Amino acid sequence: MTQGAGQGPEVMRTATLRDFRVPAYVHETGPYAQNTPQGEGAGPVGQSGLYPSGEPSPYAVMDSTEDFPGELPGEFPEGYTPTQRDLPVINRGDTVQVSVDPAAVPASDEGPGPLYVVGDVHGYLDQLVAALQEQGLLDAAGNWSAGTARLWFLGDFTDRGPDGIGVIDLVMRLSAEAAAAGGYCKALMGNHELLLLGAKRFADTPVNSGAGTATFQAAWLLNGGQKTDMDRLQDHHLQWMARLDAMELVDGHLLVHSDTTAYLDYGDSIEAVNDTVRETLTRNDADECWDVFRKLTKRFAFRDDGGAEAVRELLGTYGGTRIVHGHSPIPYLLGEVGTEEGEDNTGPVVEGPHLYADGLAIAMDGGVTMAGKLLVQQLPLDI
């Protein structure tokens, strides 16, 4: 099984990927505007949330479930990606917010070093560097200083924030520096990596979204795609992203990006899942790539009464004693985000990861795009 994130930057170039033409933006690119629907009025989707065909966009930002008459609260049409105030919440009493003081990385000449995981970054390079330095993984100059430590990123490097390509460049550089020091820095495939790959490869090619006609380009824009990232995207970035694994088992922790059981659709072993996702991307079929993106965008499978059983099903299939995931922001899991016009929608203060689903799942997306915290956490949690 190949782990692309543990390798250095590719030096070979390919001319097989399609050119991407960025549509006109209504608003300026740059840092993600807090609580601003991405792509409103931009590109092929206008303020009405409709594609040119008149069909509704599965990525339009809705204010409530009233936008889907007849739907039960917290349920959405197939293919729709919940964002902002649509996100349902789990019972506050079922979650545990874990605050762990930063610890210095111990020096070790025997065996693997300590294990760390990083939640969703979404282009917030400065916050990422600061969080890694706080944990002793980087020195003041931003270079790897953790010796044999092991570092896993859980995906979603780009979109919404100001410097997604800078984040990817950093992770690629740290992969080489960590390997030279006897440790490693690796990464998983997030749904935003799939989205950026699709936007670059397929642009405005129509795909069957399950909720009407859609395009990767429109979905990328509506989910925080930044023109500055697309302008700086190079072939070696694309090759690196396309080789990322979808899941991995490390020290009894099943690492995935999304809190979904959709991984089961791609195989009954970690190797099978990773190979299937990678081979699907290699075939370069827009509809097949969209289907992977759509499934790995699903969320909240581990919440509520059936959540622990969903986690057990994944652990029983792929191994491990706990799942560690990103994707669903902790502020939404806490249920402390404003749901009505005029309410404070900045979310709660996030101090650390959240343990839930009978203690079987650890959520690592601290909600950095909504004034939350970019989380870097050493495992295992001492609960």
C-alpha positions in Angstrom: 0.0 0.0 0.0 1.4 3.3 -1.1 1.2 6.4 1.1 1.7 9.4 -1.1 1.9 11.9 1.7 5.0 10.3 3.0 6.9 10.9 -0.2 8.7 14.0 -1.4 7.4 16.3 -4.1 7.1 14.8 -7.6 9.5 16.2 -10.1 7.9 14.7 -13.1 5.2 16.7 -14.9 2.2 15.6 -16.9 0.1 17.3 -19.5 -2.8 15.0 -19.2 -5.0 17.1 -16.9 -7.4 19.5 -18.4 -6.9 23.3 -18.1 -9.2 25.0 -15.6 -10.8 28.2 -16.4 -11.9 30.1 -13.3 -15.2 31.9 -13.7 -15.7 35.5 -12.6 -15.9 36.0 -8.9 -18.4 38.3 -7.3 -16.4 38.7 -4.1 -12.7 39.0 -3.6 -10.7 36.0 -2.9 -8.7 35.7 0.3 -9.5 34.7 3.9 -12.8 33.0 4.2 -15.5 35.5 5.3 -17.1 34.3 8.5 -20.5 32.8 7.9 -20.7 34.0 4.3 -22.3 31.5 1.9 -19.5 30.6 -0.5 -20.1 31.2 -4.2 -23.3 33.2 -3.8 -24.0 34.7 -7.2 -20.7 33.4 -8.6 -19.9 31.2 -11.5 -22.6 28.9 -13.0 -24.8 29.1 -9.8 -26.5 32.4 -9.0 -28.1 33.8 -5.9 -31.2 31.7 -6.5 -29.1 28.6 -5.9 -30.1 27.2 -9.3 -27.9 25.9 -12.1 -28.5 27.2 -15.6 -30.8 24.3 -16.2 -33.1 25.6 -13.5 -32.3 22.6 -11.2 -31.5 23.3 -7.6 -27.9 23.1 -6.5 -27.2 20.4 -3.9 -24.7 22.8 -2.4 -26.8 25.9 -2.0 -26.7 27.2 1.6 -30.2 26.8 3.2 -31.3 28.6 6.3 -33.5 25.8 7.6 -35.1 22.5 6.8 -38.1 24.5 5.6 -36.3 24.7 2.3 -37.2 21.1 1.8 -41.0 20.8 2.5 -41.9 17.4 3.9 -38.3 16.6 5.0 -37.8 15.6 8.6 -35.6 18.0 10.6 -31.9 17.1 10.1 -32.6 15.2 6.9 -31.5 16.3 3.4 -31.9 15.3 -0.2 -29.4 12.8 -1.6 -26.3 14.6 -2.7 -26.9 17.7 -0.5 -23.9 18.9 1.6 -25.1 20.4 4.9 -23.3 23.7 5.6 -23.6 26.5 8.1 -26.9 26.5 10.1 -28.3 23.4 8.4 -26.0 21.0 10.3 -27.9 18.9 12.9 -26.3 18.5 16.3 -25.9 15.6 18.6 -26.8 15.6 22.3 -24.4 17.7 24.3 -24.5 15.1 27.0 -23.1 12.5 24.6 -19.9 14.4 23.9 -16.8 15.1 25.9 -14.6 18.1 25.2 -11.1 17.2 25.9 -8.5 19.8 26.8 -5.0 18.6 26.9 -2.0 20.7 27.7 0.7 20.8 25.0 3.5 18.3 25.8 7.0 18.4 24.6 7.9 15.6 22.2 10.0 13.1 24.1 13.3 12.1 22.5 13.5 8.4 21.7 16.1 6.2 20.1 13.9 3.1 20.4 10.7 2.3 18.5 8.3 4.8 16.9 7.9 8.2 18.3 4.7 9.8 19.6 1.6 9.9 17.4 -0.1 13.2 16.5 -3.2 14.0 14.4 -4.2 17.2 12.8 -7.8 18.2 12.0 -9.2 20.1 9.1 -6.9 23.0 8.0 -8.8 24.6 5.1 -6.1 27.0 4.0 -5.2 28.5 7.4 -1.5 28.2 7.1 -0.5 30.6 9.9 -2.8 28.8 12.4 -1.4 25.5 11.3 2.2 26.5 11.8 1.4 28.0 15.2 -0.4 24.8 16.4 2.4 22.6 15.3 4.9 24.8 17.0 2.8 24.8 20.2 3.1 21.0 20.2 6.8 21.1 19.7 6.7 19.6 16.2 8.1 22.6 14.4 10.9 25.0 15.5 10.7 28.8 15.4 11.7 28.7 11.7 8.9 26.3 10.8 11.2 23.2 10.3 10.5 19.7 11.6 11.9 19.5 15.1 10.1 16.4 16.4 12.6 13.7 15.6 10.9 10.3 15.4 7.4 11.7 16.0 4.6 10.5 13.7 2.2 13.1 12.3 -1.1 12.4 10.4 -3.2 15.0 8.7 -6.9 14.0 8.4 -7.5 15.8 5.2 -9.1 19.0 3.9 -6.1 21.2 3.3 -7.7 23.8 1.0 -10.8 25.9 0.4 -12.4 28.6 2.5 -9.1 29.8 4.0 -6.4 32.0 2.4 -3.6 29.7 1.5 -4.5 26.1 0.7 -1.5 25.6 -1.6 0.8 26.9 1.1 -0.6 24.2 3.4 0.0 21.5 0.9 3.5 22.7 0.3 4.2 22.7 4.0 2.9 19.1 4.5 5.0 17.9 1.5 8.1 19.5 2.9 7.5 18.2 6.4 7.1 14.7 4.9 10.7 14.8 3.7 12.1 16.5 6.8 10.3 14.0 9.2 11.5 11.0 7.2 15.1 12.3 7.3 14.8 12.5 11.1 13.4 9.0 11.5 9.8 10.0 11.9 7.1 10.6 9.4 4.4 13.1 8.2 1.5 11.6 6.3 -2.0 12.6 5.2 -5.4 11.3 4.3 -7.8 12.2 1.5 -10.5 14.6 2.5 -13.6 15.5 0.5 -12.1 18.9 -0.3 -9.1 17.2 -2.0 -11.5 15.3 -4.1 -13.4 18.5 -4.9 -10.3 20.4 -5.9 -9.1 17.5 -8.1 -12.4 17.3 -9.7 -12.6 21.1 -10.3 -9.2 21.0 -12.0 -9.8 17.9 -14.1 -13.4 18.2 -15.1 -14.3 21.9 -14.6 -17.8 22.5 -15.9 -18.4 18.9 -17.2 -21.9 17.9 -16.1 -22.2 15.1 -13.6 -25.2 13.2 -12.2 -25.2 14.5 -8.6 -28.2 12.4 -7.4 -30.1 15.7 -7.0 -30.0 16.9 -10.6 -27.2 18.1 -12.9 -24.1 19.5 -11.2 -20.5 20.3 -11.9 -17.3 20.0 -9.9 -16.6 23.7 -10.7 -19.8 24.9 -9.2 -19.5 22.7 -6.1 -15.9 23.9 -5.6 -17.0 27.5 -5.7 -19.9 27.0 -3.4 -17.8 25.1 -0.9 -15.1 27.8 -0.5 -12.9 27.3 -3.6 -10.2 30.1 -3.8 -9.0 31.4 -7.1 -5.6 32.0 -5.6 -5.3 28.3 -4.9 -6.4 27.3 -8.4 -3.9 29.8 -9.9 -1.0 28.2 -7.9 -2.1 24.6 -8.3 0.6 22.6 -10.1 0.9 19.1 -11.4 2.9 17.8 -8.4 0.2 19.0 -6.1 -2.4 17.1 -8.1 -0.3 14.0 -8.2 0.3 14.1 -4.5 -3.4 14.6 -3.7 -4.5 11.8 -6.0 -2.3 9.3 -4.2 -3.5 10.0 -0.7 -5.0 7.1 1.2 -8.6 7.3 2.4 -8.0 5.5 5.8 -5.2 4.1 7.9 -4.9 2.1 11.2 -2.2 3.4 13.5 -1.7 2.3 17.1 -5.3 1.0 17.3 -6.7 4.3 15.9 -8.7 4.0 12.7 -7.9 7.3 11.0 -10.5 8.6 8.5 -11.5 12.0 7.2 -15.3 11.8 7.3 -17.7 10.6 10.0 -19.5 8.3 7.6 -19.9 4.6 7.0 -19.6 5.1 3.2 -16.0 3.7 3.4 -17.7 0.3 3.5 -18.8 0.7 -0.1 -15.2 0.5 -1.2 -13.9 -2.7 0.3 -13.7 -4.8 3.4 -10.1 -4.0 4.2 -8.1 -0.8 4.5 -5.9 -1.8 1.6 -9.0 -2.5 -0.6 -10.6 0.9 0.3 -7.4 2.8 -0.5 -6.8 0.9 -3.7 -10.4 1.3 -4.9 -10.5 5.1 -4.3 -7.1 5.6 -5.9 -8.0 3.5 -8.9 -11.3 5.4 -9.3 -9.4 8.7 -9.5 -6.9 7.1 -11.9 -9.7 6.3 -14.4 -10.5 10.0 -14.6 -14.2 9.5 -15.1 -16.2 12.5 -13.9 -19.2 10.6 -12.7 -17.2 8.0 -10.8 -15.1 10.7 -9.1 -18.2 12.6 -8.2 -19.7 9.5 -6.6 -16.6 9.2 -4.4 -16.8 12.9 -3.5 -20.5 12.6 -2.7 -20.1 9.6 -0.5 -17.1 10.9 1.5 -19.0 14.2 2.0 -21.6 12.5 4.1 -21.4 13.1 7.8 -22.9 12.5 11.3 -23.0 8.7 11.0 -21.6 8.4 14.5 -24.1 10.6 16.3 -27.4 9.9 18.1 -28.6 6.5 19.2 -27.2 4.4 16.3 -23.8 6.2 16.2 -21.9 3.8 18.4 -23.1 0.8 16.4 -22.0 2.5 13.2 -18.5 3.0 14.7 -18.4 -0.6 15.8 -19.3 -1.7 12.3 -16.3 0.2 10.9 -13.9 -1.0 13.6 -15.1 -4.6 13.2 -14.4 -4.4 9.5 -11.1 -2.5 9.4 -9.7 -3.0 12.9 -8.9 -0.6 15.7 -10.4 0.4 19.0 -11.3 4.0 18.2 -12.1 6.1 15.1 -10.4 9.5 14.7 -12.1 11.8 12.2 -12.3 15.4 10.9 -14.9 16.8 8.5 -17.8 17.7 10.9 -16.9 20.8 13.0 -17.0 20.3 16.7 -19.0 23.5 17.2 -21.9 21.9 15.3 -21.5 18.7 17.3 -21.8 20.7 20.4 -25.0 22.4 19.2 -23.9 25.8 20.3 -24.0 27.6 17.0 -26.7 30.2 16.3 -29.7 28.9 14.3 -31.8 32.0 13.7 -31.1 35.3 12.0 -29.3 37.8 14.3 -28.0 35.1 16.7 -24.3 34.8 17.4 -23.1 32.3 14.9 -19.5 32.2 15.8 -19.7 29.0 17.7 -18.4 27.9 21.1 -14.9 28.1 22.3 -13.1 24.9 21.2 -10.3 23.7 23.5 -9.7 20.2 22.2 -11.1 17.2 20.4 -14.4 15.6 21.3 -14.9 12.0 22.4 -18.3 10.6 21.8 -20.3 7.5 20.5 -19.7 5.6 23.7 -16.1 6.8 23.7 -15.4 5.1 20.4 -15.1 8.2 18.2 -12.8 11.3 18.4 -13.8 14.4 16.4 -10.8 16.6 15.4 -12.3 19.4 13.3 -12.1 22.4 15.6 -14.0 24.7 13.2 -11.1 26.9 12.2 -13.2 28.4 9.4 -15.8 29.6 11.9 -13.5 31.2 14.5 -12.8 27.9 16.1 -9.5 26.2 16.7 -7.1 24.3 14.4 -6.5 21.1 16.4 -3.2 19.2 16.7 -3.5 16.4 19.2 -1.3 13.7 20.6 -2.8 10.2 20.8 -3.9 8.3 22.7 -6.2 10.6 24.6 -5.8 10.2 28.4 -9.4 10.1 29.5 
